[in-house]
C-alpha cells in the first residue's frame, strides 16, 4: 500500500469513528429523554416533589397552624377590627350611627398605631377604605386630606431637605459653627452651645427625625477624639452624654419654631383650618412669632440643665488634651470648597437679610461662603412674607389669597429640578432618583391625621364627646393650660408618635374650648406643643432612638434631663400662651 492509499484509508477510519460517536451520542440522548428511560428518576426536578406516601401527623399541622394564628403580630392585627366590633355592638349615641362608626374607626386605627401591627404608613392609609365602608365620608373627601396645602408644604420641604443632605450643606454648617464656638482654650459649655444651636437651627427647616439622623453622626464624629471603654475619664463620659442629649433634644426644640420643623405643627394648623375655615388661618410667619420665642426659652433651659449636670466650665482643662480645632478643620477641608450646586441650594434655602449689622453679615458670608447679592428669592423669605399683618398683607394679596405656604414650597422645590448643578453637562441640582428617599410614611401619617380630624368633626363625634366635659366650665384657664400640656406630654411618651398624639387630643381640646367658652387656640396650642415634649424615653420619638443607639447615653440620663425639660416646657407654654399667644393669635376675639 502506497502512501496515498494509506492516507485515504486513515481518513475513512476517522470519518467512520466520528460518525459512530455522533450516532451514539444521539442515541444516548434519545434514550435519556424517552418516557421509559430508567434514568429519568435521577434527574433533579425544577420544584421539590412532595412525597404523598409519607403522611404528616394531623395534630402537628393543626398545632403549627394554631401557633401561626396566635402569633403576637396576628393578634395585634385582629385587635383593630375586634376593637371596632366591640364599639359597634356596645356603644350607643342616641341613635347617631355615624358618630358611633367614627368612634369604631378610631378604635381600629389607634389599635394598629399603638401596637404597630402593620407598618405605620400602611395603617395611615386605612382611612381611605374605612371611612367609605363605615359611611363616614366619601372616598374623594377622604383622599382630599392626603393632598392639600399642608401636605404640599411638607412635601416641598422634604425635597429641599434631601438637596441639603445630598450636598453636605448641613455638615459644612455644623463644622463652621462648631469651629466658631470651640474656643481657645477649649470651652466645653460654649462648644455644647454651638453644637446644639446648629442642630436647633437645622431642625427649624427640616424634619426633627431627619435632623437627628444627620446631626448625630456629626456629633459622634467630634466625640471620636475622646477615649472610649472602661478607661474613659468621667469628665469625658459626661461631656459625651451632654452632646448627644443636646443634639436629640435640640432637634425637637428647634422643630417647635416653624411649621415645617415637625408634623405636629402642620397637623395643628391643618385641624384649625378644617374646623374653623372662616377664621384667620395660621400662617408660617404667625406661628414663627410665637413658636420661636417659646423654643428659644426652652433651648436655653436645656443648655443650662446639661451644663449643670454634665458640663461644668472647669472640665475644659481635662478635655483639652483630647480636642483641638485641627480635627474640625480637617473635617471641613475634606468637604472641599463650596461648589456652585451647594451655593444654589443654599440660595434657595436661605433668607435675604437687610438692615443688620456688618458683623452679622460678615459672619454669615464667611460661614456660607456666598454673597447675598447673588441669591434668588428664597423659600424662607416667601414663607415669612406671604401674609405679614393686616396693614401689610404680603405677596399673597397679589393672588387674591389663592396661594398658600405649600405653593411657595412646591415652587422652590421645582426650581431644584430646573437649575443646573454644573457638575456634569445637563445635570440639575436634583433628580427624581435622589427623591426616592422621601419619607412618604410621614406624609401619609399627616394625611391620616387630617382625615381623622375631618371625620371626627363631620360625623358629630366631637360634639358628643364634648358633652362629657361640662364639669370643666368651672376650671380657670391658668390651671387648665398646664394640665392640658401635661396630659399631652404624658401621652406622647407612650404612643411614640407625636403626630398620632396630636391627632388624638386636638379634636377633643377644640370641643373642650367650646365647653369652657374660650378661644380654641388657647388649648390647641398647649396641647399640640405639649405633644412634642417627648423627652423621657428612647422610644418616645425616633429622634431619641437615634441618639440612644450611639451608646453614649442611658435611660436614666434621658429621664433625668427629660423630666426637667418637660417641666420647663410646660411652664414656658403656660406663661406665653395667654400673653404672647393672645397678641399673635388674637385669642381675645370670638371664633365662629
C-alpha positions as CSV (number, residue, x, y, z in Angstrom):
1,X,0.0,0.0,0.0
2,X,1.5,3.3,-1.1
3,X,1.4,6.5,1.0
4,X,-1.6,8.0,-0.8
5,X,-3.7,4.9,-0.3
6,X,-2.7,4.7,3.4
7,X,-3.8,8.3,3.9
8,X,-7.2,7.7,2.3
9,X,-7.8,4.6,4.5
10,X,-6.8,6.6,7.6
11,X,-9.3,9.4,6.7
12,X,-12.1,6.9,6.1
13,X,-11.5,5.3,9.5
14,X,-11.6,8.7,11.3
15,X,-14.8,9.5,9.4
16,X,-16.5,6.2,10.5
17,X,-15.3,6.8,14.1
18,X,-16.7,10.3,14.3
19,X,-20.0,9.1,12.7
20,X,-20.2,6.3,15.3
21,X,-19.6,8.7,18.2
22,X,-22.2,11.2,16.8
23,X,-24.8,8.5,16.4
24,X,-24.0,7.1,19.9
25,X,-24.5,10.5,21.4
26,X,-27.8,11.0,19.7
27,X,-29.0,7.5,20.8
28,X,-28.0,8.2,24.4
29,X,-29.8,11.5,24.4
30,X,-32.9,9.9,22.9
31,X,-32.7,7.1,25.4
32,X,-32.4,9.6,28.3
33,X,-35.3,11.7,27.0
34,X,-37.6,8.8,26.4
35,X,-40.5,8.3,28.8
36,X,-39.4,4.8,29.6
37,X,-35.9,5.7,30.4
38,X,-34.7,4.2,33.6
39,X,-32.5,7.2,34.3
40,X,-35.4,9.6,34.5
41,X,-35.7,9.2,38.2
42,X,-32.2,10.6,38.6
43,X,-33.0,14.0,37.0
44,X,-33.4,16.9,39.5
45,X,-36.9,18.4,39.2
46,X,-37.3,22.2,39.0
47,X,-39.5,22.2,42.1
48,X,-39.3,19.8,45.0
49,X,-41.8,17.0,44.6
50,X,-43.9,16.3,47.7
51,X,-43.9,12.7,48.7
52,X,-47.5,11.9,49.4
53,X,-46.6,8.4,50.7
54,X,-45.4,10.0,53.9
55,X,-48.3,11.1,55.9
56,X,-47.7,14.0,58.3
57,X,-49.4,13.8,61.7
58,X,-52.6,15.9,61.6
59,X,-52.0,17.1,65.1
60,X,-48.7,18.6,64.0
61,X,-50.3,20.5,61.2
62,X,-53.1,21.7,63.4
63,X,-50.6,22.9,66.1
64,X,-48.5,24.6,63.6
65,X,-51.5,26.5,62.1
66,X,-52.7,27.4,65.6
67,X,-49.3,28.8,66.6
68,X,-49.3,30.8,63.4
69,X,-52.7,32.2,64.0
70,X,-51.9,33.0,67.6
71,X,-48.7,34.8,66.8
72,X,-48.4,38.1,68.6
73,X,-48.3,40.1,65.3
74,X,-51.5,38.4,64.1
75,X,-53.2,39.1,67.4
76,X,-52.3,42.7,67.1
77,X,-53.8,42.8,63.6
78,X,-57.0,41.3,64.9
79,X,-57.1,43.8,67.7
80,X,-58.1,46.5,65.2
81,X,-61.3,45.0,63.8
82,X,-62.1,43.5,67.2
83,X,-62.0,46.9,68.9
84,X,-64.1,48.3,66.2
85,X,-66.7,45.5,66.5
86,X,-66.9,46.0,70.3
87,X,-67.6,49.7,69.8
88,X,-70.3,49.0,67.2
89,X,-72.0,46.4,69.5
90,X,-71.9,48.1,72.9
91,X,-71.7,51.9,72.2
92,X,-74.9,53.8,71.6
93,X,-75.0,57.5,70.9
94,X,-78.8,58.1,70.9
95,X,-79.2,56.6,67.5
96,X,-76.3,58.6,65.9
97,X,-74.9,55.7,63.9
98,X,-72.3,57.9,62.1
99,X,-70.7,59.1,65.3
100,X,-70.6,55.6,66.6
101,X,-69.0,54.3,63.4
102,X,-66.4,57.1,63.6
103,X,-65.5,56.0,67.1
104,X,-65.2,52.5,65.9
105,X,-62.9,53.6,63.1
106,X,-60.8,55.5,65.7
107,X,-60.5,52.4,67.8
108,X,-59.4,50.4,64.8
109,X,-56.8,52.8,63.6
110,X,-55.3,53.7,67.0
111,X,-55.2,50.0,68.0
112,X,-52.9,49.4,64.9
113,X,-50.9,52.6,65.6
114,X,-50.3,51.7,69.3
115,X,-49.4,48.0,68.7
116,X,-47.6,48.7,65.3
117,X,-49.4,45.6,64.0
118,X,-48.9,47.0,60.5
119,X,-46.2,49.4,59.3
120,X,-47.2,53.0,60.3
121,X,-47.7,54.2,56.7
122,X,-50.0,51.3,55.9
123,X,-52.1,52.0,58.9
124,X,-52.1,55.6,57.9
125,X,-53.8,54.6,54.6
126,X,-56.6,52.8,56.4
127,X,-59.0,55.8,56.5
128,X,-59.1,55.7,52.7
129,X,-61.2,52.5,52.9
130,X,-62.5,52.5,56.5
131,X,-64.3,55.9,56.1
132,X,-66.3,54.9,53.0
133,X,-67.0,51.4,54.4
134,X,-68.4,52.8,57.6
135,X,-70.4,55.5,55.9
136,X,-68.5,58.4,57.4
137,X,-67.4,60.2,54.2
138,X,-66.8,59.5,50.5
139,X,-63.6,58.3,49.0
140,X,-63.0,61.7,47.3
141,X,-63.5,63.6,50.5
142,X,-61.0,61.4,52.4
143,X,-58.4,61.5,49.7
144,X,-58.5,65.3,49.7
145,X,-57.0,65.3,53.2
146,X,-53.9,63.4,51.8
147,X,-53.0,66.2,49.4
148,X,-53.8,69.7,50.5
149,X,-51.8,72.8,51.1
150,X,-50.3,71.4,54.3
151,X,-49.2,68.3,52.6
152,X,-47.7,70.3,49.7
153,X,-45.8,72.4,52.3
154,X,-44.2,69.4,53.9
155,X,-43.6,67.6,50.6
156,X,-41.7,70.5,49.1
157,X,-39.7,71.0,52.3
158,X,-38.7,67.3,52.3
159,X,-37.3,67.7,48.7
160,X,-35.3,70.7,49.8
161,X,-34.1,68.8,52.8
162,X,-32.8,66.0,50.6
163,X,-30.9,68.5,48.5
164,X,-29.3,70.0,51.6
165,X,-28.3,66.5,52.7
166,X,-27.1,65.4,49.3
167,X,-24.7,68.4,49.0
168,X,-23.4,68.1,52.7
169,X,-24.5,71.6,53.5
170,X,-25.7,70.5,56.9
171,X,-22.2,69.2,57.7
172,X,-20.5,72.3,56.5
173,X,-22.8,74.4,58.6
174,X,-22.2,72.3,61.7
175,X,-18.4,72.3,61.4
176,X,-18.2,76.0,60.8
177,X,-20.4,76.9,63.8
178,X,-18.6,74.3,65.9
179,X,-15.2,75.9,65.0
180,X,-16.7,79.3,65.9
181,X,-17.8,78.1,69.3
182,X,-14.9,75.8,70.1
183,X,-12.9,78.5,71.9
184,X,-9.2,78.6,72.6
185,X,-8.6,77.1,75.1
186,X,-11.5,74.7,74.9
187,X,-14.7,75.9,76.5
188,X,-17.0,72.9,76.8
189,X,-20.2,74.8,77.6
190,X,-19.6,77.1,74.7
191,X,-18.9,74.2,72.4
192,X,-22.0,72.4,73.6
193,X,-24.0,75.6,72.9
194,X,-22.6,75.7,69.3
195,X,-23.5,72.1,68.5
196,X,-27.0,72.4,70.0
197,X,-27.6,75.7,68.3
198,X,-26.6,74.3,64.9
199,X,-29.0,71.3,65.4
200,X,-31.8,73.6,66.5
201,X,-31.3,75.9,63.5
202,X,-31.3,73.0,61.0
203,X,-34.4,71.5,62.7
204,X,-36.3,74.7,62.1
205,X,-36.3,74.0,58.4
206,X,-36.1,70.2,58.3
207,X,-38.0,67.4,60.0
208,X,-36.8,66.5,63.5
209,X,-36.0,62.9,62.6
210,X,-34.1,63.9,59.5
211,X,-32.1,66.5,61.6
212,X,-31.3,64.0,64.3
213,X,-30.2,61.4,61.7
214,X,-27.9,63.9,60.0
215,X,-26.5,65.7,63.1
216,X,-25.9,62.7,65.4
217,X,-23.1,61.4,63.1
218,X,-21.6,64.9,63.0
219,X,-21.6,64.9,66.8
220,X,-20.2,61.4,67.2
221,X,-17.5,62.3,64.7
222,X,-16.4,65.1,67.1
223,X,-16.6,62.7,70.1
224,X,-14.3,60.2,68.4
225,X,-11.4,62.2,69.6
226,X,-12.1,61.1,73.1
227,X,-11.0,57.7,74.5
228,X,-13.7,55.0,74.9
229,X,-14.1,51.9,77.0
230,X,-13.6,51.4,80.8
231,X,-10.6,53.7,80.9
232,X,-12.6,56.7,79.7
233,X,-12.4,59.6,82.2
234,X,-15.6,60.5,84.0
235,X,-15.4,64.1,82.6
236,X,-15.2,62.8,79.1
237,X,-18.2,60.5,79.5
238,X,-20.3,63.3,80.9
239,X,-19.5,65.6,78.0
240,X,-20.3,62.9,75.5
241,X,-23.7,62.4,77.2
242,X,-24.3,66.1,77.2
243,X,-23.5,66.4,73.4
244,X,-25.8,63.5,72.4
245,X,-28.6,64.6,74.6
246,X,-28.2,68.2,73.4
247,X,-28.4,67.1,69.8
248,X,-31.6,65.0,70.1
249,X,-33.4,67.5,72.3
250,X,-32.3,70.5,70.2
251,X,-33.8,68.7,67.1
252,X,-37.1,68.6,69.0
253,X,-37.0,72.1,70.4
254,X,-35.9,73.6,67.1
255,X,-38.8,72.0,65.3
256,X,-41.2,73.8,67.5
257,X,-40.2,77.1,65.9
258,X,-41.6,76.7,62.4
259,X,-44.5,74.9,60.7
260,X,-42.1,72.8,58.7
261,X,-40.0,71.7,61.7
262,X,-42.3,68.9,62.8
263,X,-45.5,67.3,61.6
264,X,-47.3,68.2,64.9
265,X,-47.4,71.9,63.9
266,X,-48.7,71.0,60.5
267,X,-51.4,68.8,61.9
268,X,-52.4,71.5,64.4
269,X,-52.6,74.2,61.6
270,X,-54.5,71.7,59.3
271,X,-57.1,71.0,62.0
272,X,-57.5,74.7,62.8
273,X,-58.2,75.3,59.1
274,X,-60.5,72.3,58.9
275,X,-62.6,73.1,62.0
276,X,-62.7,76.8,61.5
277,X,-62.5,77.5,57.8
278,X,-63.9,81.0,58.2
279,X,-61.3,82.0,60.8
280,X,-58.0,83.6,60.0
281,X,-55.5,81.0,59.0
282,X,-52.3,80.3,60.9
283,X,-49.5,81.3,58.5
284,X,-45.8,80.4,58.6
285,X,-44.9,83.9,60.0
286,X,-47.8,83.8,62.5
287,X,-46.6,80.5,64.0
288,X,-42.9,81.7,64.0
289,X,-43.8,84.8,66.1
290,X,-45.0,82.5,68.9
291,X,-43.0,79.3,68.3
292,X,-39.6,80.8,68.1
293,X,-39.6,82.7,71.4
294,X,-41.1,79.6,73.1
295,X,-38.4,77.4,71.6
296,X,-35.7,79.9,72.4
297,X,-36.6,79.9,76.1
298,X,-36.8,76.1,76.3
299,X,-33.5,75.8,74.4
300,X,-31.6,77.9,76.9
301,X,-33.2,76.0,79.7
302,X,-32.0,72.7,78.1
303,X,-28.5,74.1,77.8
304,X,-28.4,75.3,81.4
305,X,-29.6,71.8,82.6
306,X,-27.0,70.0,80.5
307,X,-24.2,72.3,81.7
308,X,-25.2,71.9,85.3
309,X,-25.4,68.1,85.2
310,X,-22.6,67.1,82.7
311,X,-20.5,70.0,81.5
312,X,-19.0,72.4,84.0
313,X,-16.7,75.1,82.9
314,X,-13.8,73.6,84.9
315,X,-14.0,70.5,82.7
316,X,-12.3,72.4,79.8
317,X,-8.8,71.7,81.2
318,X,-9.5,67.9,81.4
319,X,-10.9,67.8,77.8
320,X,-8.4,70.0,76.1
321,X,-5.7,67.2,75.6
322,X,-8.2,65.2,73.5
323,X,-9.7,68.0,71.5
324,X,-8.4,70.9,69.4
325,X,-9.5,72.8,66.4
326,X,-7.3,70.9,64.0
327,X,-9.7,67.9,64.0
328,X,-12.7,70.1,62.9
329,X,-10.5,71.9,60.4
330,X,-9.6,68.6,58.8
331,X,-13.2,67.6,58.6
332,X,-14.1,70.8,56.9
333,X,-11.2,70.6,54.5
334,X,-12.3,67.1,53.4
335,X,-15.6,68.7,52.1
336,X,-13.6,70.9,49.8
337,X,-14.5,74.3,48.6
338,X,-18.2,75.1,48.2
339,X,-19.4,74.1,44.8
340,X,-21.9,76.0,42.5
341,X,-24.5,73.4,43.3
342,X,-24.2,74.0,47.1
343,X,-24.4,77.7,46.6
344,X,-27.6,77.4,44.5
345,X,-29.3,75.1,47.0
346,X,-28.2,77.3,49.9
347,X,-29.5,80.4,47.9
348,X,-32.9,78.7,47.5
349,X,-33.0,77.7,51.1
350,X,-31.8,80.8,52.9
351,X,-33.2,84.2,53.7
352,X,-32.3,87.6,52.4
353,X,-31.5,89.8,55.4
354,X,-31.4,93.5,55.3
355,X,-30.7,96.2,57.8
356,X,-28.5,94.0,60.0
357,X,-25.1,94.8,61.5
358,X,-22.0,94.5,59.3
359,X,-20.7,91.9,61.8
360,X,-23.6,89.6,61.3
361,X,-23.4,89.9,57.5
362,X,-19.6,89.2,57.5
363,X,-20.1,86.2,59.8
364,X,-22.9,84.7,57.7
365,X,-21.0,85.3,54.4
366,X,-17.9,83.7,55.9
367,X,-19.8,80.7,57.2
368,X,-21.6,80.0,54.0
369,X,-19.0,81.5,51.5
370,X,-21.8,83.0,49.4
371,X,-22.8,86.6,48.6
372,X,-26.3,87.6,49.4
373,X,-26.4,89.9,46.3
374,X,-26.5,86.8,44.1
375,X,-29.3,85.0,46.0
376,X,-32.6,84.3,44.4
377,X,-35.9,84.9,46.0
378,X,-35.7,82.5,49.0
379,X,-38.2,79.9,50.3
380,X,-38.0,81.2,53.9
381,X,-38.5,84.7,52.6
382,X,-41.6,83.6,50.8
383,X,-42.9,81.8,53.8
384,X,-42.3,84.8,56.1
385,X,-43.8,87.4,53.8
386,X,-46.8,85.7,52.3
387,X,-49.1,87.2,55.0
388,X,-47.5,89.6,57.4
389,X,-50.1,91.8,59.1
390,X,-53.5,93.3,58.3
391,X,-51.8,96.5,57.3
392,X,-49.0,94.8,55.4
393,X,-50.8,91.9,53.7
394,X,-47.7,90.4,51.9
395,X,-47.2,89.0,48.5
396,X,-50.2,86.6,48.9
397,X,-52.5,89.5,48.1
398,X,-51.3,89.6,44.6
399,X,-53.1,86.2,44.0
400,X,-56.3,87.1,45.9
401,X,-55.4,84.7,48.7
402,X,-55.2,81.7,46.4
403,X,-51.5,81.0,47.1
404,X,-50.5,79.2,50.3
405,X,-47.3,78.2,52.1
406,X,-47.4,74.9,50.1
407,X,-47.4,77.0,46.9
408,X,-44.0,78.5,47.8
409,X,-42.6,75.2,49.0
410,X,-43.6,73.3,45.8
411,X,-42.4,76.1,43.6
412,X,-38.9,76.3,45.1
413,X,-38.6,72.5,45.2
414,X,-39.4,72.6,41.5
415,X,-36.6,75.1,40.8
416,X,-34.2,72.5,42.1
417,X,-35.0,70.4,39.0
418,X,-34.6,73.5,36.7
419,X,-31.2,75.0,37.7
420,X,-28.1,73.1,36.6
421,X,-25.6,71.8,39.1
422,X,-22.6,72.5,36.7
423,X,-21.1,69.1,37.7
424,X,-21.9,67.3,34.5
425,X,-23.5,68.5,31.3
426,X,-27.3,68.6,31.6
427,X,-27.3,67.6,35.3
428,X,-29.7,69.5,37.5
429,X,-29.5,70.3,41.2
430,X,-31.9,67.5,41.9
431,X,-33.3,64.5,40.1
432,X,-36.0,62.0,40.9
433,X,-33.6,59.3,41.9
434,X,-32.5,61.4,44.9
435,X,-36.2,62.0,45.8
436,X,-36.7,58.2,46.2
437,X,-35.7,58.7,49.8
438,X,-38.7,61.0,50.5
439,X,-40.3,60.0,53.8
440,X,-43.7,59.0,52.4
441,X,-44.5,57.4,55.8
442,X,-44.6,60.8,57.4
443,X,-46.6,62.3,54.6
444,X,-49.2,59.5,54.8
445,X,-49.3,59.9,58.6
446,X,-50.1,63.6,58.2
447,X,-52.8,62.8,55.7
448,X,-54.3,60.3,58.1
449,X,-54.3,62.9,60.9
450,X,-56.1,65.4,58.8
451,X,-58.6,62.9,57.5
452,X,-59.4,61.8,61.1
453,X,-59.8,65.4,62.2
454,X,-62.4,65.9,59.3
455,X,-64.1,62.7,60.2
456,X,-64.4,63.5,63.9
457,X,-65.9,66.9,63.1
458,X,-68.3,65.9,60.2
459,X,-69.6,62.8,62.0
460,X,-70.6,64.7,65.1
461,X,-68.4,62.6,67.3
462,X,-66.6,65.7,68.6
463,X,-69.9,67.3,69.8
464,X,-70.9,64.1,71.6
465,X,-67.5,63.8,73.4
466,X,-67.6,67.4,74.4
467,X,-70.8,66.8,76.4
468,X,-68.7,64.8,78.9
469,X,-66.6,67.9,79.6
470,X,-69.2,70.1,81.1
471,X,-67.5,69.9,84.5
472,X,-64.6,71.9,83.1
473,X,-66.6,75.1,82.8
474,X,-65.7,76.0,86.3
475,X,-62.0,75.3,85.9
476,X,-59.9,78.5,85.4
477,X,-57.7,78.7,82.3
478,X,-54.5,79.3,84.2
479,X,-54.9,75.8,85.8
480,X,-56.3,74.2,82.6
481,X,-53.4,75.1,80.3
482,X,-50.7,73.4,82.3
483,X,-53.0,70.4,82.8
484,X,-53.6,70.1,79.0
485,X,-49.9,70.4,78.3
486,X,-49.0,67.8,81.0
487,X,-51.6,65.3,79.7
488,X,-50.5,65.7,76.1
489,X,-46.8,65.4,77.0
490,X,-47.5,62.3,79.0
491,X,-49.5,60.6,76.3
492,X,-46.8,61.2,73.8
493,X,-44.3,59.3,75.8
494,X,-46.4,56.2,75.5
495,X,-47.8,56.5,71.9
496,X,-44.3,57.0,70.4
497,X,-45.7,59.1,67.6
498,X,-46.1,62.8,68.4
499,X,-48.3,63.2,65.3
500,X,-50.6,60.4,66.5
501,X,-50.9,62.1,69.9
502,X,-51.8,65.4,68.3
503,X,-54.3,63.7,66.1
504,X,-56.0,62.1,69.1
505,X,-56.0,65.0,71.5
506,X,-56.5,68.2,69.5
507,X,-60.1,67.5,68.4
508,X,-61.0,66.9,72.0
509,X,-59.4,70.1,73.0
510,X,-61.4,72.0,70.4
511,X,-64.6,70.8,71.9
512,X,-63.3,71.4,75.4
513,X,-62.6,75.0,74.5
514,X,-66.2,75.4,73.2
515,X,-67.4,74.0,76.5
516,X,-65.3,76.4,78.5
517,X,-66.2,79.3,76.2
518,X,-62.6,80.2,75.5
519,X,-60.7,80.6,72.2
520,X,-59.8,77.1,70.9
521,X,-56.2,78.0,70.3
522,X,-55.7,78.7,74.0
523,X,-56.0,74.9,74.4
524,X,-55.0,73.6,71.0
525,X,-51.5,75.2,71.0
526,X,-50.5,74.0,74.5
527,X,-51.9,70.5,73.6
528,X,-50.0,70.4,70.3
529,X,-46.7,71.8,71.6
530,X,-47.0,69.5,74.7
531,X,-47.2,66.5,72.4
532,X,-43.6,67.4,71.3
533,X,-42.2,67.2,74.8
534,X,-41.2,63.5,74.3
535,X,-38.0,63.7,76.3
536,X,-38.2,60.8,78.8
537,X,-37.8,57.5,76.9
538,X,-35.7,56.3,73.9
539,X,-38.9,55.1,72.3
540,X,-40.8,58.3,72.8
541,X,-39.8,59.6,69.4
542,X,-37.5,58.4,66.6
543,X,-35.1,61.3,67.4
544,X,-34.5,59.9,70.9
545,X,-33.9,56.4,69.4
546,X,-31.2,57.7,67.1
547,X,-29.3,59.3,70.0
548,X,-29.8,56.3,72.3
549,X,-28.4,54.0,69.6
550,X,-25.0,55.7,69.9
551,X,-24.3,54.1,73.3
552,X,-23.3,57.4,74.9
553,X,-26.5,57.9,76.9
554,X,-28.6,55.7,79.2
555,X,-32.2,55.7,80.0
556,X,-31.6,57.3,83.4
557,X,-29.8,60.2,81.7
558,X,-32.8,60.8,79.5
559,X,-35.3,60.6,82.4
560,X,-33.2,63.0,84.5
561,X,-32.7,65.6,81.8
562,X,-36.1,65.0,80.1
563,X,-38.1,65.5,83.2
564,X,-36.5,68.8,83.8
565,X,-37.2,69.8,80.2
566,X,-40.8,68.7,80.4
567,X,-41.4,70.9,83.5
568,X,-39.6,73.8,81.9
569,X,-41.6,73.4,78.6
570,X,-44.9,73.3,80.4
571,X,-44.0,76.4,82.3
572,X,-42.9,78.3,79.2
573,X,-46.1,77.4,77.2
574,X,-48.4,78.1,80.2
575,X,-46.9,81.6,80.6
576,X,-46.5,82.6,77.0
577,X,-49.8,81.3,75.6
578,X,-52.2,83.7,77.5
579,X,-49.7,86.6,77.0
580,X,-47.7,86.4,73.7
581,X,-50.2,84.0,72.3
582,X,-53.1,86.4,72.8
583,X,-51.2,89.0,70.8
584,X,-50.1,86.7,68.0
585,X,-53.1,84.5,67.5
586,X,-55.8,87.1,68.5
587,X,-57.3,84.8,71.1
588,X,-59.2,87.7,72.6
589,X,-61.6,87.6,69.6
590,X,-64.5,85.2,69.2
591,X,-64.3,82.3,66.8
592,X,-67.4,81.2,64.8
